[in-house]
Amino acid sequence: MKRNLIVSVLLVIFTASVLLSILIISLTRLGTGYLRQEFGVAMPSYPEVKKAIWLDQGWSPEQRARYHYLSQGTITFGIPYEWFVALERPELSLVDVGLLSDPSYLDRFGFIPPDPGSEDTVLLPVGFARGGPMVSPSTGERWLDPQTGKDTTAIGLTCAACHTGRLTYKGTEFYVDGAGALADIPRLNAALAVSLLYTKYVPFRFDRFAKRLLGENASEDTKAQTRAKLDSVVAEVKRLQQIEASFGAANRIEGFSRLGALSRGGNQLFGDDLNNIANQVAISDPVHYPHIWWSSWFEWVQYDSSLEQPMVRNVLEALGVGATVNLVGKDLPLFASTIDVTAIFELETLLAGGQPKLGERYTGLRAPKWPEDILPPIDHDLAGKGAPLYKELCEGCHLPPVGTAEFFNGPFWKESDLKPGARYLALNTYGLGEIGTDPARAEIMAKRKVAVPKELGIETDDFALALGELLEKTVNRWYDSQTPPTPQATRDEMNGYRQSGARHPLAYKARPLDGIWATAPYLHNGSVPNLYALLSPVAERPVYFILGQREFDPEKVGLHHDSFDGGTLIDTGLRGNWNIGHEFDDAPGRAGVVGRKLSVSERRALVEYLKTF
């Protein structure tokens, strides 16, 4: 008896050692970059929020809820909703450590807790949406529940996940629709990968997972089917993570507030979807999630003004966060996708509102006003000193303040060729040699090449042009597949009365600065933590700083960025993270110098004025 007990204990220890070795090898190969010593995912902790407020930006609670939770057809995480809410957190333990999907846990990744407008019975953070039937991302086959034989449910991120901001000041947290998120999506993906691995390997965890997923009375056969499905999901996760890790130091850490969205989207479409690893590139061009109020009225969108049509832009966004499109034939028509174009049009309509006109209330998403009931009041005397500085140094690039007669009557409005009376903002763009900011984002669009099979009918290997054609074909396939096919007049309306143009200027656009105070960090790559630093010479900007804090700095206007456990260290000495350019300094003619050097008092006055937009 005693000998058998010793043998059993030794066997348990041996099994645990083998499993731990497998886990260590698997986690090492994943190369997530977020693992800590005890084989969990490094996570920050935040002070308790005493009060939470949504700023008034012209939307009703019902409109806000639609923006937050309307599915665009994405399946971001590669697993169905039922799996997502059944997985435990990525913490190495033999006992239950709590659910990955707990909003209080996802909050630590930067995802905003559910708002009262959510109609979800199991509440999900802002920007997490349940959609239609789940299909396998790799095969397109329906993903059925082995216990019931019924469809499982798709879950994915929406535009609200990346374009809803949050800031905290002295215990009060306020949320800004359309602002760049403070979320860390790659870290969540890493956590999900580890959670799946632990479900596969850690004793007792699969049994708990299967019980949540299948119920108390699940048969051994359905459990075996679920385990086999888990094995295939883990294998796919490992494959994708290993491809990304293979680029090594060429990758840039994205972290809180940033994502290499263009490279990731291109890798998905031209790499994974075409089964061509040679089309993959490093994630070397992280950008700060842009704020999107007024974006619907820009003639060209993206940081480098590379896409013209709102529908094409939004379909790219949906594909970038996990909507699927068929590019290799099989059992579906080419360019058939999971994208919900109707939902995308509804969201764009919410953002755009009606044609903006002087003297009329704008009905789209408005920029937030400085909340003087939360933040220190604006010093209007100091702001008054900043007004002529804006006129002198900023207006020529960023246009007059939004809403003014100078703004609405300026020469930068362009008439639509497809709809009489429709006007769009032709924003100023500035070449890399002139603006001087980090070139990685623009150069990826301009210089990347892709191999595209002939059956897609795309004749170019130019990444930007091929991407534009692919997106247009995906949208048109959806229009053509409706019963009856979508009429041309409706297509024009849903396309925003603009052509599907694509280009790749080595340049960045200068957008209006309304609400800019709520959109830190700054520059397209998020390499400058506050407005005061942005108005300073490059030599005075922080070389290293940490993203992930939510506490707002109302004086310098941006985020606190000092020591913070679990945040993202930004090294601005690395290409992709450069904080150069858009510089005010006494060096006329030097690349990136856009204005004269400002005194400390002038910088503070201009910052104060920018609070008034």
N, C-alpha and C positions, 0 to 999 in steps of 0.2 A: 504494500500500500504506500509506504513512505517513498520507496524507489519510484513507483509510478507517478507520485506527486512531483518528485524532483524532475523526472523526465518530462512531465507536462509543463512545468515551469520553464525548463530549459528550451523546450520546443516553442513556447510562447515568446521567450526572449530571442531565440534564433529567428523566428518568423518576423518579429518586430524589427530586428536588425536588418533583415533582407528588405522589408518594406521601406525602412528608412533609407537604405542605400538606393533603392529604386527611386524614391522621392528626391533624394539629393541629386542623382543623375538627371532626373526629369526636370527638376527646377533649374539646374545649371544650364541645361540645353535650352530651356525656355528663354533665358537671358532677359528677364523682364526688367532688371535694374531697380526694382522696387522692393526686393526681398530683404528682410532683416535677419539677424542671426538666428532667431528661433523659428525661422521658416514660416513667417506670416508675411503680410504686406504692410510696410511701414505706413502709418496713418497719422495725420495730425489730430490734435484735439483742440476744441474751441471753447471759449467761455460761454456760459449759459446766456441765451438771448432772453431779455426781460420783456421785450415788446417787438412785434413784427408788423410792418406796414407795407402795403403796396402803394406806390406813388400814383397819383392821378395823371394819366397820360391820354385821356380821352376815350378810353374803352370802358364799356360796362362790365360787370363781373361775368356775365354770360360770354361776352366776346373774349375776355381774357381766358376763360376756361377752354374755349374752343382752340385758341392759340396754344395753350399749354398741353392739351391732351388729344388733339385730332390726329389720327394716324395718317401718315403719308405712304404707307406700304413698306415700311422699313422692318428689317429683322436683324437689328444691329448685333445681337449677341450670339447668333448662330444656334440658339436653342429656343424652344417655345416658352411662353409665359408660365406655363405650368411647371416647367423645370426651374425657371428663374426664381420663382417664389418658394421652391422646395430646397434649394441649395443652402448649405450652411456657410458661414463666413470662412475666409481662408486662414484659419488659425489651427495649428497642429494640436489636436486634442482627441482623446477617445470618447469624450462626452460632448453633448450638444453645446455649441458655443454661440447659438443664435443665428438668425437668418441673414444671408447676404442682402436680401431685398428689404430689410427693415429700413424705413425712411431715415431713422436717426443714424443708422450706419452709413447709408448712401450720402447723407448730409456731409460726412467727413471727406468725401470725394469732391465736394463742392456742389452737389445737386440739391436744389431747393426743395424743402419739404412740401408735401401736397398742400394746395390751397383749398379753401372751403368750397370752391366751385367744382372740385373734382367729383365726377359721378361714379368713380371706380369703387367697387365694393371692397377690393383690397387696394388701399391707397398706394399710389406710386408717386415718386417725385415729379416736379414740373419737368416736362419734356420727355417723359416715358409714356408711350402710348401702346395700348393693345389694339391690334388690327384684326384682319381676317384670318383664314386658315393658315397655319404654319406650313411652309415647305422647306425641304432641305436646301441650304444654300449651295451645296456642291452638286446636287442632282436635280433639283427642282421637283422632287417627288413630295407628295403630301405626307406630313409627319403625323401619324395616327397614334392615339392613345391605345396601347396594347390591351388594356383592361376593358375599355368600352368600344373600341373600334372606331371612335369618332375623331374628328379633326381636333388637333391641339390649336392653340391660339398664338399668333405672331405677336412679338413684342419688339419694339424698337424705339430709337430716339427720334424726336421731331426737331424742327428748327428751334423750338423753345429751349431745348436742353443746352444749346450752344449760344443762344441769343436772349438770355434773360439774366440780368445782372443782379448782384447783391452787394450791399455795403453795410457795415456796422459802425455805429458811433455811440460810445458810452452806454452799451447795453441795448440799444435800439437797432434792429436790423431793418433795412428798407430795401425793397426789390424794385428793379427797373426793367420793364418789358422792353425788349429790343436791344438792350446793352449786351456787351460781351460777357459771357459766363465766367465764373471763377472756377469752373469744373476741371477735373483732370481725367479725361476719358481714357488715355492709355493706362493710367493706374487702375481704373475700374476693370479694364480688359485683363490686366495682369491679375487682379484679385479673382476675377471669374475663372481664369485659367488655373490658378492654384486651387480654387475651390473644387473645380472639376477633378483635378488630380487627386485631391484628398478624398473626394467621394469614391474614386476608383480604388485607391490603395489603403486608406486608413481603416483599420478594423472597426466595425459597427456603423460606420458613417453611411455606407450604401444602404444598409437596412433601414436606417432612419429616413433617408432620402426616398426610398421606394415606398415606405409607409405613407409619407406625406403625399407622394405623387399618385399612388395606386390605391391607397386605402388599406384598411386593416385586413381585409380578406383577400388580398391579391394572391393569385396562384403562383406557384413556382415557375410556371412557364412564362407568365407576364413579367415576372422579376428577371428571368433569364433574358427575355427580349430587351428589357430596359437596360440590363447590364451590357448587352452586346451593343446597343445604341450608344451607351456611355463610352464604351471602348472606341467606337468610331469617332465620336465627338472629340475625345481626348487626343486621338491620333491627328485629327485635323487641326486642333489647336496647336499641338506641337509643331506640325508642319509649317503653319503660318508664322509662328513665333520664331522658328529657326531660320526661315528665310529672312525675316527682318533682322534678326541678330547677326546674320552672316555679313552685313554691311559694317558691323563693328563701329569704330570711331567715326565713320562718316555720318552716322545717325546723330541727331541732336535730341537731347532730352526736351520734351515738349512741356509736360507738367501742367500746373494750374494756369488757367487763362489762355493756353496756347495749344495749337494742333497743327501738324503738318498735313493739312487737309488735302491740298492739291496732290502731293506725292502719294498719300494714302489712297485717294480716289483713283488716281492713275494706275497704281499698283493693283487695285481691285479689278478695274475694268480691263486693262490691257495685259495684266499679269495673270491673276487668278481666274477671271472669267474667260480668258482666252487660253488658259493652260499653257502660258508661255512665261517661264521664270525669267527669261532674258529681257523681258520688258519691265522688270522690277527695278526700282532705284532706291537709294537710301532715303530716309526721312530727314532731309537736311534743310528744310525750309519752313520751320514752324512759324505760324502767324498768330497774332492775337485775334480772338473771335471778334469780328467787326460789329459795331452797332449798326442797326438796320432801319431806324426811322429815316424817312425820306429816300431810302435806297430804291424804292419802287419807281421813283421819278428820275433816276439817273439814266442818262442815255446809254452809258456803258458801266458795267458793274465788275466786281472783284477789285482787289487792291491795285492791280495793274491794268484796269479797264480792258479786260480781255474778252468778256462776253457781253452781248448786247441785249438779249431777250430775257425778261423775268422768268418765263416758264422754263427755258433751258437752264438758267442759273439754278432754279429751285429743284429741277430734276437732278442736276449734278449734286446738289446738297443731299437729296434723298439717297442717291446711289452711294454717296460718300459715307453715309451712316447705315448702310446695310440693305437698302432695297436691292433686289436682284434683277438682272436683265440677261436674257438668253443671247449669247453671241456665238454659240457653236452648234446650232441646229438641234439635234436630238429630236425629242417628241414635240417641241414647241416651235412656233415661228420665230425667225430671227427678230430680235429687238422686243419680243414679248417680255413684260416685266411685272413685278409686283407693285409698281408705283401707282398711286391713286391720284391721277391728274386732277380730278374734281376737287379733292381735298386740298391739293396744292394751290389751285386757283382760289378756293375760299380763303386760305391763309393769306395769299398775296393780296386779295381784296381787303381783308382786315387791315393789313399793313398800309396799303396804298390810300384807301378812302377814295373820294372823288377828286377830280382835277383841282389842285390847289390854285386859289385865286386871291388877289389882293382884296382885303376887306371882308373876306368870307371865312367862316370857321373851318379850319382844316379837319376833315373827318377821318383821316388815317391815324396811325400811331404817332403821337406827338413826342417830342423830346421832353425829358423830365425837367421840371423847374426846381431850382435849388430849394430844398425844404427847410425854411427858416424855423419851423417848429421842431426840427430834429437837429439841424446843424447850426453853428453860430451864424448870426445875421450877416448879410453882405455889408461891407463897408462901402456905402455908395459914394462917399467922397473920394475914396481911393480908387473905386471902379471908374469914376469920372475921369481920373487922370490916365486910366488905361484905355479909354475909348479912342483918343487920337493916336495912341500907339497901335491899336488894332487897325485903324484906318491907314496908318503909314506902312505897317509891316506885314499885316496878315490878309487884309481884304483883297488884295490883288490876286492872291492864290485861292483863298478859301471863300471868296464871295462876301458880299455884305451880309449882315445878320439876317437870318431867316425871318420872314414875316414883314420885313420893311418894304417900302415902295422901291428902294434901290435894288432889293433882291428880286422882286417880282417883275420889275420893268427892265432888268438888265439884259445885255446882249447874249448872255450865256444860255438862254432858253432856245430850244430847237423845236420847230413844228414837225408833227408826225406826218409821214407820207401816207399813212393808212387810215387816219381818222382826223377829220377837220376839227380844229380847236384843241386837240391834244398837244401838250407841250412837255418837253423833257429837258432836264438839266444836262448840258454839255460841260462837264466838269473839266477843269484844267488838269493836264497831266504833265509830268516833268521827268525828263530822262535821267538815267542813273548818274551820269556825269554832272548833272545840275543839282538834283536833290541830294545825292551823295549817300543815301541810306543803304542798308545791307542789300546786296543784289540777289541773294539766293532765290527769293520767291519769284522775281521777274525772270531770272535766267532759267529756272526750271521750265517755265511755260515756253520760253523762246527757244531753248536749245535742246530739249529732250526729244529723242526720236523713239518711235515705236514700230514694231512689225505688225501689220494688220493683214489677216487673210483676205484673199480676193472676194470671197463670197459675201463679205460685209458691204461691198460696194464703196469702200473708202480707199481712195487712190493715193493718199499722201501718207508719208511716215512722220510728218511734222506733228508733234504731240498736240499742240493747241488746236490746229485745224482738224486733226483726226478726232479729237475730243468733241469739238463743236459739231462735226457731222454725226458722230455716234449719238450725242444727246438729241439732236434734231430728229434722227431716225427713230429713236426710242419714243419721243413725244408723238411723232406722226403715226407710229405703229399703234399707239393707244387710241388716237383719234380715229384711225381707220377701223379699229376692232370693235367700235361701239355699234350698237344696233338701234337705229341706222347709224352709219358713219357720221361723225361730228361735222356739221356744215362749216363751210369756209368762214362765214361771218362769225360764228361762235369761236372757231379756232383763232381768228384774229383778235377777238376780245380776250380770250384766255391767254394768248401770247403777249398781251399788253400792247397790242398794236405796234409791235416792233419785229424786225427781221431777226433771224437766227444767225447773227454775226459772231465770228470768232477771230481773234487776232492775238498777237503777242508782242506788244511794244515793250521795249526795255525801259519801262517807265512806271511811275506810281501816280495815282490820282490824288488831288487835293479836294476834300469834301467840305461842305459847310460845317461849322463848329458849334451848332446848337446842341446843347446837352453834353458837350465834350468833357465837362467836369466829372461826369459819372462813368467815364469809359476807360479808366486806367487799367493796365499799363499802356504806354504810348509808343508811337511808331508802329508800322505794320507788324513788326515781329515782337512787340511787347518788350522792347529792350530798355525802356526808360520808365521808371516807376511813378513819376509825377510830372505835372505841368511845369513846375518851377525848374526842374532839371532839364526839361525839354527846351526851355527858353535860355538855358545856360550853355556856355561853350562845352564842347565834348569833353575837354580835359576836366571839367567840374562835374560831369555826370558819374553816377556810381558805376564802377567797373564790375563789381559783384553785388548782387542783391538776391533776396529770396521772395519768390511768389508763393502765395497760398494764404497769406493773412487777409482778413476781411476788414480790419479796422481802418476807417477812413481818416486821412490827414486833411482837414479842411484848410490848413494854412498853405501847404505846398500843392494841394489838390491832387490826391492820388492815394495810393495804399502804403501803409507802413510796410517796411521791407527789411527790417533788421532780423536778428536771430529768431528762428522759428522752427521748432522740431517737427520734421515731417514735411516741410515745404519743398519748393523746387529752387535749387541754386542756379541762377543765371550767370554764366560767365560770358561777358560781352566781348571777350577777346577771341571768341570762336566764331568763324564764319557761320552765318545763319542767325547769330545772336548779336552781331555788331550794333553798337548804339551810336554810330556815326551819322553825319548828315543832318539836314534840317537844322542847321546851326546858326546861331546869332553870335557873330564874332567880328573883330576888326581885321578881316583878311579877305577883302573883296577879290573875287576871281578864283579863290580856292574852291575846289569841288565841294559841294554840300553846304557852303555858306549862303544863307538865304536872306540875311539881314545884318545890320550893324550890331555890335556888342551892346547889350543892355546892362545898365547899372542894376544893382540889387533892388533899389526902389522901383525902377521901371519894370523889372520882372514881377515884383509883387503887385504893382498896379495892373499890369496886363492880366495876370492870373485872376485878380479880383474881378476884372471886367468880364472875363470868360465865365464867371459864375452867373452872370446876369442873363445868359442866352436861354 
